[in-house]
Amino acid sequence: MKMLKPFIFGAILGMLFPACAQTINFTTIGSFDGTNGAQTRVGLVEGTNGNFYGLGYTGGTNGLGTVFELAPGGPVTNLYNFSGGTVSGDPYSPLLLGRDGFFYGEMLGGGVGYGYVFRMNHAGQLTTFATFDGFIGYSPFGGLIQGQDGNFYGTCQQTGNYGSVFQITPAGTISNLFTFSGTANGSMPYAGLVQATNGVLYGTTYFGGTNGNYGTIFSITTNRVFTSLFSFNKTNGANPSAPLVIGPDGNLYGTTRSGGTNAFNNSGTIFRITPGGQFTSLVSFGGVSPLGSGVYGGLVLGTNGLFYGMTYGGGTGYGGTIFQMDTNGNLTTLYSFSENDSYVYADGNGPEDTLVQGTDGNFYGTTTSGGDYNKGTVFSFSLPPPPIAAPVFQSVSQTGGVVTFTWSAVSNASYQMQYNTNLSSANWLNLGGSVTASNTILSASDFITNSSCFYRIELLQ
């Protein structure tokens, strides 16, 4: 009976992919043709029926924008045409799906001239929900959120020229929570708000602050306690225009359109700030580099705990990028929008919105131009399945003349045990056939002979 030499635990082969080196499966779902909308600048929202809804900045029968519906596989269908006047047009704020099953959206103008909030059902029928009077604020811009208390919260670009934070009750009554002064506490909030688990609202202003008018980060409670947390100085970012997002660590993450350490390109940043105001600049974009430039939209936290976002320009195709980032700022470019030989961006160009992850696990977004009519596209992408963990030997046991090995496994993955009597030889032989795991442990046995033998596990899929 032979003595078994040490087993080779490190020689594990198979399909092992680092988490940060994923390649997405990108699909252009459809192109805006002007009839169904054009130049959409805000993200999509998933309805209760599994379809997605959004706003075309222009297009439609009046050229003033549309509400459109999109099935996950297409096509893009026009539901409503903005007509100007009290209805106004050129929608620039994202839709919100309220807890009552209705969509809520903002218009910069219309109503009595200062903007209004509309409520819409899934069929595209709109009604006026709340109207601004100019004193509470006007030109609502960044989109609404529904707070823990059931009220709606948002920001106005203007109120005394500097902007405001407002509240709307479920009955449609608007009240002012705070008016900006244009200096230390900021000016012109372009982005909407986010509410942390502690109930505090967080947001940004596009201008103002104590470091050169590059914008601020603030918090405000629902009972009007305002705190200015941070002022941008251009090097660490400038001009945030998208809502913050709460990370898996409880910190807040956001983007800026410009600023950063790449002073020549001034291409924008990604940052982290704690609820108490401790700021960290994580990423500075670099113009036409693979990283891209100009982050107009915000970040979305994927179900895998990573952030996803887009740049307006740059990338290897110069039409913008899709990227992935972890909480430490490790960023990977996943996709570059690219022109073809005819200088056409068939997949889209210049994304300005924030991605949304659907209940099907796929991500959805839009571009402002490119596509079949150069009026923008709708696209989706999926991530490859997570890498299968490498098998690890768990135990080796001997019964009579038989040795048995057990190793860690992943359900439905296939494995092949191999052996070799000479480590200097590359001639590894299969021990029996491949096996597919039905749980987290697999085993295989071999007869003990008079020669030394080494074993390894190959991960097949």
VOPAGU-2260 file (C-alpha; in pm, 1 decimal, decimal comma):
REM VOPAGU-2260
SITE   aa  ch    i         X         Y         Z
SITE  MET   A    0       0,0       0,0       0,0
SITE  LYS   A    1     149,5     334,4    -105,2
SITE  MET   A    2     197,6     651,8      95,8
SITE  LEU   A    3       6,5     940,1     -64,5
SITE  LYS   A    4     206,6    1253,6    -132,4
SITE  PRO   A    5      58,0    1603,1     -57,6
SITE  PHE   A    6    -238,5    1688,6    -274,6
SITE  ILE   A    7    -230,9    1987,8    -510,4
SITE  PHE   A    8    -478,5    2231,7    -363,2
SITE  GLY   A    9    -367,4    2533,5    -569,9
SITE  ALA   A   10    -394,5    2388,3    -921,2
SITE  ILE   A   11    -763,2    2470,6    -973,0
SITE  LEU   A   12    -875,7    2524,4   -1331,1
SITE  GLY   A   13   -1203,8    2649,6   -1469,8
SITE  MET   A   14   -1420,4    2948,2   -1551,0
SITE  LEU   A   15   -1322,8    3192,4   -1276,3
SITE  PHE   A   16   -1392,3    3562,3   -1341,6
SITE  PRO   A   17   -1285,9    3850,8   -1115,8
SITE  ALA   A   18   -1590,2    4046,1    -996,9
SITE  CYS   A   19   -1457,5    4377,7   -1134,2
SITE  ALA   A   20   -1384,4    4246,2   -1483,3
SITE  GLN   A   21   -1739,7    4171,8   -1592,3
SITE  THR   A   22   -1859,1    4220,1   -1948,2
SITE  ILE   A   23   -2220,1    4328,7   -1980,7
SITE  ASN   A   24   -2471,7    4195,6   -2229,2
SITE  PHE   A   25   -2588,9    4519,6   -2395,1
SITE  THR   A   26   -2907,7    4545,5   -2604,3
SITE  THR   A   27   -3050,1    4846,4   -2788,3
SITE  ILE   A   28   -3424,0    4803,4   -2733,8
SITE  GLY   A   29   -3547,5    5085,5   -2954,9
SITE  SER   A   30   -3490,0    5427,9   -3105,4
SITE  PHE   A   31   -3691,1    5745,4   -3049,6
SITE  ASP   A   32   -3833,3    5867,3   -3380,2
SITE  GLY   A   33   -3985,3    6197,4   -3269,9
SITE  THR   A   34   -4338,9    6061,3   -3266,7
SITE  ASN   A   35   -4285,7    5863,4   -2948,4
SITE  GLY   A   36   -4048,5    6124,1   -2804,5
SITE  ALA   A   37   -3695,3    6250,6   -2845,1
SITE  GLN   A   38   -3392,5    6362,2   -2645,8
SITE  THR   A   39   -3506,8    6209,4   -2319,5
SITE  ARG   A   40   -3295,8    6343,7   -2035,4
SITE  VAL   A   41   -3441,9    6163,2   -1736,9
SITE  GLY   A   42   -3443,6    5802,0   -1630,7
SITE  LEU   A   43   -3708,6    5537,0   -1655,4
SITE  VAL   A   44   -3933,7    5404,1   -1380,7
SITE  GLU   A   45   -4087,0    5057,9   -1367,1
SITE  GLY   A   46   -4462,6    5039,7   -1330,9
SITE  THR   A   47   -4667,9    4788,5   -1139,4
SITE  ASN   A   48   -4725,7    4601,4   -1467,4
SITE  GLY   A   49   -4353,7    4541,6   -1529,5
SITE  ASN   A   50   -4331,2    4796,3   -1812,6
SITE  PHE   A   51   -4114,4    5108,1   -1796,5
SITE  TYR   A   52   -4228,0    5469,3   -1825,8
SITE  GLY   A   53   -4040,2    5785,5   -1909,1
SITE  LEU   A   54   -4056,0    6136,3   -2051,6
SITE  GLY   A   55   -3932,7    6257,3   -2388,7
SITE  TYR   A   56   -3784,7    6606,3   -2356,4
SITE  THR   A   57   -3904,0    6690,6   -2708,7
SITE  GLY   A   58   -4100,4    6511,2   -2977,9
SITE  GLY   A   59   -4463,2    6411,3   -2989,0
SITE  THR   A   60   -4740,7    6569,6   -3194,8
SITE  ASN   A   61   -4662,3    6919,1   -3059,7
SITE  GLY   A   62   -4284,7    6888,4   -3041,3
SITE  LEU   A   63   -4298,5    6966,1   -2668,2
SITE  GLY   A   64   -4232,2    6622,6   -2524,5
SITE  THR   A   65   -4410,9    6299,9   -2446,9
SITE  VAL   A   66   -4486,4    6039,8   -2186,1
SITE  PHE   A   67   -4389,6    5699,4   -2323,6
SITE  GLU   A   68   -4423,3    5336,2   -2221,1
SITE  LEU   A   69   -4171,6    5062,3   -2286,6
SITE  ALA   A   70   -4212,9    4688,0   -2250,8
SITE  PRO   A   71   -3885,0    4523,7   -2140,2
SITE  GLY   A   72   -3827,1    4406,0   -2497,1
SITE  GLY   A   73   -3981,5    4709,5   -2669,6
SITE  PRO   A   74   -4132,8    4889,9   -2850,8
SITE  VAL   A   75   -4149,7    5251,7   -2727,3
SITE  THR   A   76   -4513,5    5366,2   -2726,7
SITE  ASN   A   77   -4639,3    5725,1   -2699,6
SITE  LEU   A   78   -4893,1    5765,2   -2418,3
SITE  TYR   A   79   -4926,8    6144,3   -2391,3
SITE  ASN   A   80   -4825,1    6461,2   -2579,1
SITE  PHE   A   81   -4748,6    6784,2   -2392,6
SITE  SER   A   82   -4913,5    7082,0   -2558,9
SITE  GLY   A   83   -4774,9    7399,2   -2399,2
SITE  GLY   A   84   -4973,8    7665,6   -2218,4
SITE  THR   A   85   -5097,6    7554,8   -1878,2
SITE  VAL   A   86   -4980,6    7201,9   -1962,3
SITE  SER   A   87   -4638,3    7331,2   -2072,2
SITE  GLY   A   88   -4372,0    7106,5   -2224,8
SITE  ASP   A   89   -4009,0    6992,3   -2237,6
SITE  PRO   A   90   -4028,9    6769,6   -1926,0
SITE  TYR   A   91   -3697,1    6748,8   -1747,1
SITE  SER   A   92   -3782,1    6570,3   -1420,4
SITE  PRO   A   93   -3802,3    6192,9   -1368,2
SITE  LEU   A   94   -4127,9    6018,0   -1285,9
SITE  LEU   A   95   -4196,6    5867,1    -944,5
SITE  LEU   A   96   -4417,9    5564,6    -884,4
SITE  GLY   A   97   -4615,8    5651,0    -572,2
SITE  ARG   A   98   -4735,2    5402,0    -316,5
SITE  ASP   A   99   -5087,8    5451,4    -447,2
SITE  GLY   A  100   -4986,1    5304,2    -786,2
SITE  PHE   A  101   -4993,1    5638,8    -970,7
SITE  PHE   A  102   -4697,2    5811,6   -1134,0
SITE  TYR   A  103   -4601,3    6162,2   -1024,1
SITE  GLY   A  104   -4403,5    6408,0   -1233,7
SITE  GLU   A  105   -4298,7    6773,4   -1236,1
SITE  MET   A  106   -4319,1    7042,2   -1503,2
SITE  LEU   A  107   -4092,3    7347,4   -1498,9
SITE  GLY   A  108   -4369,3    7569,6   -1629,7
SITE  GLY   A  109   -4741,7    7549,3   -1677,1
SITE  GLY   A  110   -5011,4    7557,9   -1415,3
SITE  VAL   A  111   -5037,0    7923,9   -1322,1
SITE  GLY   A  112   -4693,3    7987,2   -1469,2
SITE  TYR   A  113   -4460,8    7861,7   -1196,3
SITE  GLY   A  114   -4473,7    7488,9   -1262,2
SITE  TYR   A  115   -4686,7    7206,5   -1130,7
SITE  VAL   A  116   -4692,1    6841,0   -1029,2
SITE  PHE   A  117   -4907,5    6596,9   -1224,0
SITE  ARG   A  118   -5043,1    6255,0   -1137,0
SITE  MET   A  119   -5074,4    5989,8   -1407,9
SITE  ASN   A  120   -5215,1    5640,4   -1433,5
SITE  HIS   A  121   -5056,9    5356,6   -1632,3
SITE  ALA   A  122   -5270,3    5444,6   -1935,4
SITE  GLY   A  123   -5111,6    5791,2   -1962,5
SITE  GLN   A  124   -5405,7    5996,8   -1831,2
SITE  LEU   A  125   -5274,3    6306,6   -1651,3
SITE  THR   A  126   -5434,5    6526,0   -1386,3
SITE  THR   A  127   -5292,3    6825,7   -1200,5
SITE  PHE   A  128   -5192,0    6723,1    -848,8
SITE  ALA   A  129   -5033,4    7041,9    -708,6
SITE  THR   A  130   -4950,0    7387,3    -846,2
SITE  PHE   A  131   -4666,6    7621,3    -743,1
SITE  ASP   A  132   -4741,4    7987,5    -677,5
SITE  GLY   A  133   -4391,2    8138,5    -693,7
SITE  PHE   A  134   -4363,6    8205,4    -320,0
SITE  ILE   A  135   -4318,8    7844,2    -214,9
SITE  GLY   A  136   -4095,8    7797,4    -518,0
SITE  TYR   A  137   -4106,2    7768,6    -892,7
SITE  SER   A  138   -3943,4    7562,8   -1166,9
SITE  PRO   A  139   -3941,8    7222,6    -988,4
SITE  PHE   A  140   -3664,1    7027,5   -1151,1
SITE  GLY   A  141   -3511,0    6728,7    -973,1
SITE  GLY   A  142   -3802,9    6490,0    -929,8
SITE  LEU   A  143   -4002,4    6382,5    -626,8
SITE  ILE   A  144   -3953,4    6124,7    -355,4
SITE  GLN   A  145   -4221,9    5989,6    -124,4
SITE  GLY   A  146   -4107,9    6008,9     235,2
SITE  GLN   A  147   -4153,5    5765,8     518,4
SITE  ASP   A  148   -4444,9    5980,8     637,8
SITE  GLY   A  149   -4628,7    5946,9     304,0
SITE  ASN   A  150   -4565,8    6308,1     199,9
SITE  PHE   A  151   -4382,1    6401,5    -119,7
SITE  TYR   A  152   -4057,9    6601,2    -110,0
SITE  GLY   A  153   -3862,3    6784,4    -376,5
SITE  THR   A  154   -3669,6    7095,0    -473,9
SITE  CYS   A  155   -3733,7    7403,6    -685,7
SITE  GLN   A  156   -3463,3    7577,0    -887,0
SITE  GLN   A  157   -3604,2    7917,2    -805,1
SITE  THR   A  158   -3747,8    8096,1    -504,6
SITE  GLY   A  159   -3608,2    8443,9    -467,9
SITE  ASN   A  160   -3358,9    8333,3    -738,2
SITE  TYR   A  161   -3193,4    8070,2    -519,0
SITE  GLY   A  162   -3433,4    7777,3    -486,7
SITE  SER   A  163   -3621,3    7590,4    -217,0
SITE  VAL   A  164   -3709,5    7256,6     -60,0
SITE  PHE   A  165   -4081,5    7177,0     -48,5
SITE  GLN   A  166   -4329,4    6924,1      86,1
SITE  ILE   A  167   -4657,0    6810,0     -73,6
SITE  THR   A  168   -4916,5    6617,9     123,9
SITE  PRO   A  169   -5102,9    6322,7     -35,4
SITE  ALA   A  170   -5393,4    6566,3     -74,2
SITE  GLY   A  171   -5178,5    6799,2    -291,5
SITE  THR   A  172   -5108,7    7080,1     -42,7
SITE  ILE   A  173   -4763,4    7237,9     -94,4
SITE  SER   A  174   -4555,9    7399,1     181,3
SITE  ASN   A  175   -4206,2    7545,0     188,0
SITE  LEU   A  176   -3947,2    7372,0     409,5
SITE  PHE   A  177   -3645,5    7589,9     329,5
SITE  THR   A  178   -3536,0    7871,9      99,0
SITE  PHE   A  179   -3170,7    7893,9      -6,5
SITE  SER   A  180   -2977,1    8218,4      26,3
SITE  GLY   A  181   -2724,0    8168,0    -252,5
SITE  THR   A  182   -2410,8    8183,5     -38,8
SITE  ALA   A  183   -2301,1    7940,2     231,8
SITE  ASN   A  184   -2607,0    7714,7     211,7
SITE  GLY   A  185   -2612,3    7691,8    -168,4
SITE  SER   A  186   -2814,4    7798,4    -468,0
SITE  MET   A  187   -3032,9    7635,9    -735,3
SITE  PRO   A  188   -3085,0    7272,1    -639,0
SITE  TYR   A  189   -3102,1    7084,1    -969,5
SITE  ALA   A  190   -3127,5    6741,5    -807,7
SITE  GLY   A  191   -3400,1    6577,7    -606,0
SITE  LEU   A  192   -3368,1    6445,1    -252,5
SITE  VAL   A  193   -3300,7    6112,3     -85,8
SITE  GLN   A  194   -3424,1    6008,6     259,0
SITE  ALA   A  195   -3198,7    5809,7     490,9
SITE  THR   A  196   -3328,3    5545,6     729,8
SITE  ASN   A  197   -3307,9    5804,2    1010,2
SITE  GLY   A  198   -3573,7    6008,6     828,0
SITE  VAL   A  199   -3338,3    6294,2     733,9
SITE  LEU   A  200   -3350,3    6426,7     376,5
SITE  TYR   A  201   -3024,3    6484,8     185,8
SITE  GLY   A  202   -2964,0    6684,2    -131,5
SITE  THR   A  203   -2728,3    6905,5    -328,8
SITE  THR   A  204   -2726,8    7249,0    -488,7
SITE  TYR   A  205   -2575,7    7319,3    -829,7
SITE  PHE   A  206   -2427,9    7656,7    -729,8
SITE  GLY   A  207   -2338,2    7838,4    -409,3
SITE  GLY   A  208   -2125,1    7732,1    -116,8
SITE  THR   A  209   -1825,0    7880,2      59,8
SITE  ASN   A  210   -1558,3    7763,9    -188,0
SITE  GLY   A  211   -1631,8    7946,6    -510,6
SITE  ASN   A  212   -1992,7    7885,2    -618,1
SITE  TYR   A  213   -1939,8    7518,5    -712,2
SITE  GLY   A  214   -2232,0    7375,5    -516,9
SITE  THR   A  215   -2311,0    7223,4    -179,5
SITE  ILE   A  216   -2440,3    6913,1      -0,5
SITE  PHE   A  217   -2707,2    6963,2     266,1
SITE  SER   A  218   -2945,0    6781,1     497,1
SITE  ILE   A  219   -3288,1    6885,7     617,1
SITE  THR   A  220   -3538,0    6722,8     847,9
SITE  THR   A  221   -3907,3    6706,3     767,3
SITE  ASN   A  222   -3965,3    6964,3    1043,0
SITE  ARG   A  223   -3733,8    7219,1     872,0
SITE  VAL   A  224   -3398,2    7174,6    1052,2
SITE  PHE   A  225   -3144,0    7258,1     778,6
SITE  THR   A  226   -2769,8    7178,5     787,7
SITE  SER   A  227   -2512,5    7270,0     524,1
SITE  LEU   A  228   -2275,0    6971,2     520,0
SITE  PHE   A  229   -2018,1    7046,9     250,6
SITE  SER   A  230   -1911,2    7298,9     -15,2
SITE  PHE   A  231   -1739,5    7184,7    -335,7
SITE  ASN   A  232   -1419,2    7359,9    -444,8
SITE  LYS   A  233   -1394,3    7233,5    -807,8
SITE  THR   A  234   -1091,5    7012,7    -737,9
SITE  ASN   A  235   -1311,3    6772,0    -541,0
SITE  GLY   A  236   -1602,8    6822,9    -779,1
SITE  ALA   A  237   -1835,1    7093,8    -903,4
SITE  ASN   A  238   -2200,7    7137,5    -996,9
SITE  PRO   A  239   -2382,7    6823,1    -878,4
SITE  SER   A  240   -2704,7    6772,5   -1073,0
SITE  ALA   A  241   -2828,8    6425,2    -975,7
SITE  PRO   A  242   -2976,8    6288,3    -651,9
SITE  LEU   A  243   -2758,2    6121,4    -394,1
SITE  VAL   A  244   -2792,2    5749,2    -331,0
SITE  ILE   A  245   -2751,0    5562,1      -3,0
SITE  GLY   A  246   -2485,7    5292,2     -17,1
SITE  PRO   A  247   -2484,1    4953,5     151,7
SITE  ASP   A  248   -2260,1    5105,3     420,6
SITE  GLY   A  249   -2514,0    5376,3     508,5
SITE  ASN   A  250   -2306,2    5654,4     351,4
SITE  LEU   A  251   -2425,3    5880,9      70,2
SITE  TYR   A  252   -2276,5    5864,9    -280,1
SITE  GLY   A  253   -2311,2    6115,1    -561,8
SITE  THR   A  254   -2175,3    6261,3    -883,6
SITE  THR   A  255   -2076,5    6602,3   -1016,6
SITE  ARG   A  256   -2099,8    6725,7   -1375,1
SITE  SER   A  257   -1763,1    6897,7   -1368,8
SITE  GLY   A  258   -1459,3    6956,0   -1151,8
SITE  GLY   A  259   -1210,6    6697,7   -1036,4
SITE  THR   A  260    -835,6    6665,6   -1031,3
SITE  ASN   A  261    -816,0    6648,6   -1409,8
SITE  ALA   A  262    -827,9    7028,3   -1433,5
SITE  PHE   A  263    -780,4    7045,5   -1811,6
SITE  ASN   A  264   -1082,1    6828,6   -1890,4
SITE  ASN   A  265   -1290,8    6933,1   -1588,8
SITE  SER   A  266   -1483,8    6612,4   -1641,1
SITE  GLY   A  267   -1668,4    6545,8   -1315,7
SITE  THR   A  268   -1632,7    6327,7   -1009,0
SITE  ILE   A  269   -1788,9    6063,2    -787,0
SITE  PHE   A  270   -1785,3    6125,8    -412,6
SITE  ARG   A  271   -1888,8    5978,0     -79,7
SITE  ILE   A  272   -2013,5    6170,1     222,7
SITE  THR   A  273   -2115,3    6035,9     561,0
SITE  PRO   A  274   -2446,6    6146,3     714,3
SITE  GLY   A  275   -2237,3    6364,4     945,6
SITE  GLY   A  276   -2057,0    6541,8     659,5
SITE  GLN   A  277   -1720,3    6364,4     623,4
SITE  PHE   A  278   -1642,0    6396,6     251,7
SITE  THR   A  279   -1423,2    6175,5      29,0
SITE  SER   A  280   -1360,0    6227,8    -342,0
SITE  LEU   A  281   -1351,9    5880,3    -499,9
SITE  VAL   A  282   -1317,4    5922,3    -878,5
SITE  SER   A  283   -1211,4    6202,9   -1113,8
SITE  PHE   A  284   -1312,7    6146,3   -1473,0
SITE  GLY   A  285   -1071,8    6221,7   -1754,3
SITE  GLY   A  286   -1224,4    6357,5   -2071,3
SITE  VAL   A  287   -1201,6    6122,0   -2368,7
SITE  SER   A  288   -1019,5    5858,1   -2166,5
SITE  PRO   A  289   -1184,6    5517,2   -2120,2
SITE  LEU   A  290   -1329,1    5650,4   -1795,0
SITE  GLY   A  291   -1549,0    5897,6   -1983,2
SITE  SER   A  292   -1643,8    6253,6   -1894,9
SITE  GLY   A  293   -1934,0    6452,9   -1757,1
SITE  VAL   A  294   -2163,7    6265,7   -1517,0
SITE  TYR   A  295   -2507,9    6420,6   -1563,3
SITE  GLY   A  296   -2706,4    6139,3   -1405,1
SITE  GLY   A  297   -2667,8    5976,4   -1067,8
SITE  LEU   A  298   -2569,7    5635,9    -938,7
SITE  VAL   A  299   -2796,4    5337,7    -884,9
SITE  LEU   A  300   -2716,7    5072,5    -625,8
SITE  GLY   A  301   -2746,6    4728,3    -780,7
SITE  THR   A  302   -2881,3    4427,7    -599,2
SITE  ASN   A  303   -2522,1    4296,3    -592,8
SITE  GLY   A  304   -2409,2    4588,0    -370,6
SITE  LEU   A  305   -2221,8    4770,6    -650,0
SITE  PHE   A  306   -2302,2    5109,9    -802,9
SITE  TYR   A  307   -2378,5    5166,8   -1171,2
SITE  GLY   A  308   -2380,4    5491,4   -1367,8
SITE  MET   A  309   -2304,5    5661,5   -1698,4
SITE  THR   A  310   -2095,2    5944,8   -1837,0
SITE  TYR   A  311   -2228,4    6183,6   -2100,5
SITE  GLY   A  312   -1915,8    6173,0   -2318,2
SITE  GLY   A  313   -1574,1    6018,0   -2351,5
SITE  GLY   A  314   -1497,5    5650,4   -2344,9
SITE  THR   A  315   -1328,2    5459,8   -2622,1
SITE  GLY   A  316   -1616,4    5543,1   -2858,4
SITE  TYR   A  317   -1648,8    5908,9   -2748,7
SITE  GLY   A  318   -2024,2    5873,7   -2695,4
SITE  GLY   A  319   -2028,5    5813,2   -2320,9
SITE  THR   A  320   -1982,4    5511,1   -2098,5
SITE  ILE   A  321   -2152,0    5275,4   -1856,5
SITE  PHE   A  322   -1949,0    5202,2   -1544,7
SITE  GLN   A  323   -1950,8    4997,1   -1225,7
SITE  MET   A  324   -1804,7    5105,7    -891,2
SITE  ASP   A  325   -1768,8    4970,1    -539,3
SITE  THR   A  326   -1786,1    5169,5    -216,5
SITE  ASN   A  327   -1408,9    5229,1    -223,2
SITE  GLY   A  328   -1421,5    5401,0    -560,7
SITE  ASN   A  329   -1278,8    5112,2    -764,2
SITE  LEU   A  330   -1434,0    5185,5   -1103,3
SITE  THR   A  331   -1460,2    4965,3   -1411,8
SITE  THR   A  332   -1586,2    5084,7   -1749,7
SITE  LEU   A  333   -1834,8    4823,7   -1868,4
SITE  TYR   A  334   -1943,4    4972,5   -2201,2
SITE  SER   A  335   -1860,3    5261,0   -2437,7
SITE  PHE   A  336   -2120,6    5401,9   -2675,7
SITE  SER   A  337   -1952,2    5401,8   -3017,0
SITE  GLU   A  338   -2003,4    5540,5   -3365,9
SITE  ASN   A  339   -1991,7    5304,5   -3664,0
SITE  ASP   A  340   -1810,4    5347,2   -3995,3
SITE  SER   A  341   -2080,0    5594,1   -4104,0
SITE  TYR   A  342   -2022,3    5807,8   -3793,8
SITE  VAL   A  343   -2358,4    5705,5   -3652,2
SITE  TYR   A  344   -2410,7    5605,1   -3288,5
SITE  ALA   A  345   -2654,7    5320,6   -3349,4
SITE  ASP   A  346   -2650,6    5222,6   -2981,4
SITE  GLY   A  347   -2700,9    5581,0   -2860,7
SITE  ASN   A  348   -2496,3    5883,1   -2764,2
SITE  GLY   A  349   -2479,4    6122,8   -2470,4
SITE  PRO   A  350   -2670,3    5954,8   -2184,6
SITE  GLU   A  351   -2787,0    6202,9   -1921,4
SITE  ASP   A  352   -3012,6    5993,1   -1702,6
SITE  THR   A  353   -2975,6    5762,2   -1405,6
SITE  LEU   A  354   -2998,1    5390,2   -1476,5
SITE  VAL   A  355   -3274,5    5182,3   -1319,8
SITE  GLN   A  356   -3255,2    4813,4   -1232,2
SITE  GLY   A  357   -3576,5    4630,1   -1313,5
SITE  THR   A  358   -3738,1    4352,7   -1117,4
SITE  ASP   A  359   -3599,9    4118,9   -1384,9
SITE  GLY   A  360   -3246,9    4208,1   -1269,3
SITE  ASN   A  361   -3156,9    4391,8   -1590,9
SITE  PHE   A  362   -3058,5    4759,9   -1604,2
SITE  TYR   A  363   -3242,6    5007,2   -1830,2
SITE  GLY   A  364   -3149,1    5353,2   -1955,5
SITE  THR   A  365   -3180,5    5609,6   -2234,5
SITE  THR   A  366   -2957,3    5833,5   -2446,1
SITE  THR   A  367   -3025,6    6186,9   -2570,0
SITE  SER   A  368   -2913,9    6125,7   -2928,5
SITE  GLY   A  369   -2799,0    5851,0   -3162,5
SITE  GLY   A  370   -3008,9    5559,3   -3276,1
SITE  ASP   A  371   -3195,3    5518,8   -3604,4
SITE  TYR   A  372   -3319,3    5879,8   -3610,0
SITE  ASN   A  373   -3046,8    6047,2   -3399,5
SITE  LYS   A  374   -3310,4    6133,9   -3139,8
SITE  GLY   A  375   -3194,5    5892,3   -2873,7
SITE  THR   A  376   -3232,0    5528,7   -2777,6
SITE  VAL   A  377   -3361,1    5301,6   -2503,4
SITE  PHE   A  378   -3132,4    5018,4   -2399,3
SITE  SER   A  379   -3088,7    4746,6   -2141,5
SITE  PHE   A  380   -2800,5    4539,8   -2018,7
SITE  SER   A  381   -2751,6    4240,1   -1798,4
SITE  LEU   A  382   -2456,0    4127,5   -1596,6
SITE  PRO   A  383   -2297,0    3787,9   -1637,5
SITE  PRO   A  384   -2367,6    3543,6   -1355,0
SITE  PRO   A  385   -2136,1    3578,6   -1057,2
SITE  PRO   A  386   -1815,2    3376,5   -1070,1
SITE  ILE   A  387   -1834,8    3024,6    -934,2
SITE  ALA   A  388   -1615,2    2979,8    -631,3
SITE  ALA   A  389   -1306,6    2766,6    -685,1
SITE  PRO   A  390   -1339,4    2413,6    -542,3
SITE  VAL   A  391   -1139,9    2345,1    -227,1
SITE  PHE   A  392   -1055,4    1998,8     -88,6
SITE  GLN   A  393   -1238,6    1949,1     242,0
SITE  SER   A  394   -1120,8    1604,4     353,2
SITE  VAL   A  395    -926,9    1292,9     253,5
SITE  SER   A  396   -1009,1     955,5     406,5
SITE  GLN   A  397    -890,6     596,7     354,9
SITE  THR   A  398   -1094,3     278,5     390,9
SITE  GLY   A  399    -898,4     -33,7     309,0
SITE  GLY   A  400    -747,9      12,0     -36,1
SITE  VAL   A  401    -969,6     304,9    -134,4
SITE  VAL   A  402    -903,2     675,4     -77,5
SITE  THR   A  403   -1197,0     918,6     -85,4
SITE  PHE   A  404   -1179,9    1294,1    -145,7
SITE  THR   A  405   -1447,1    1553,8     -71,9
SITE  TRP   A  406   -1443,3    1913,3    -197,6
SITE  SER   A  407   -1656,0    2225,8    -186,7
SITE  ALA   A  408   -1899,7    2269,4    -474,1
SITE  VAL   A  409   -2170,0    2497,8    -612,2
SITE  SER   A  410   -2506,6    2349,1    -698,3
SITE  ASN   A  411   -2547,9    2277,7   -1072,4
SITE  ALA   A  412   -2175,7    2332,8   -1143,8
SITE  SER   A  413   -1981,4    2046,1   -1303,2
SITE  TYR   A  414   -1644,2    1916,3   -1186,5
SITE  GLN   A  415   -1381,9    1671,9   -1307,0
SITE  MET   A  416   -1127,7    1502,4   -1080,1
SITE  GLN   A  417    -787,9    1444,0   -1240,7
SITE  TYR   A  418    -469,7    1264,6   -1137,0
SITE  ASN   A  419    -101,9    1260,6   -1229,1
SITE  THR   A  420     184,9    1040,2   -1110,1
SITE  ASN   A  421     452,5    1296,0   -1203,3
SITE  LEU   A  422     424,1    1665,8   -1120,8
SITE  SER   A  423     678,7    1756,8   -1385,7
SITE  SER   A  424     441,7    1615,9   -1647,1
SITE  ALA   A  425     149,8    1811,6   -1790,8
SITE  ASN   A  426     -30,8    1488,5   -1869,6
SITE  TRP   A  427    -321,1    1497,7   -1622,0
SITE  LEU   A  428    -574,0    1217,8   -1666,5
SITE  ASN   A  429    -943,1    1214,6   -1583,8
SITE  LEU   A  430   -1050,9    1000,0   -1290,5
SITE  GLY   A  431   -1388,6     873,4   -1407,1
SITE  GLY   A  432   -1638,1    1107,0   -1567,7
SITE  SER   A  433   -1746,6    1458,8   -1475,0
SITE  VAL   A  434   -1999,5    1508,2   -1195,6
SITE  THR   A  435   -2260,9    1780,9   -1144,0
SITE  ALA   A  436   -2323,3    1906,4    -793,0
SITE  SER   A  437   -2670,4    1899,8    -641,5
SITE  ASN   A  438   -2551,3    2063,6    -318,7
SITE  THR   A  439   -2234,6    2218,7    -173,4
SITE  ILE   A  440   -2022,6    1903,8    -136,0
SITE  LEU   A  441   -1895,4    1648,2    -387,6
SITE  SER   A  442   -1674,5    1341,9    -348,1
SITE  ALA   A  443   -1479,7    1091,7    -555,2
SITE  SER   A  444   -1275,2     779,1    -476,5
SITE  ASP   A  445    -970,3     603,0    -619,0
SITE  PHE   A  446    -794,0     272,1    -558,0
SITE  ILE   A  447    -456,1     297,7    -387,6
SITE  THR   A  448    -169,4     156,4    -592,8
SITE  ASN   A  449     203,7     118,1    -532,7
SITE  SER   A  450     289,5     444,4    -716,3
SITE  SER   A  451     263,7     799,6    -587,0
SITE  CYS   A  452     -30,3     996,9    -720,0
SITE  PHE   A  453    -139,4    1361,5    -717,9
SITE  TYR   A  454    -496,7    1487,8    -758,9
SITE  ARG   A  455    -672,0    1807,7    -858,9
SITE  ILE   A  456   -1027,8    1928,9    -933,0
SITE  GLU   A  457   -1122,6    2103,8   -1257,0
SITE  LEU   A  458   -1423,2    2334,6   -1257,5
SITE  LEU   A  459   -1598,3    2280,3   -1590,4
SITE  GLN   A  460   -1879,8    2537,3   -1565,1
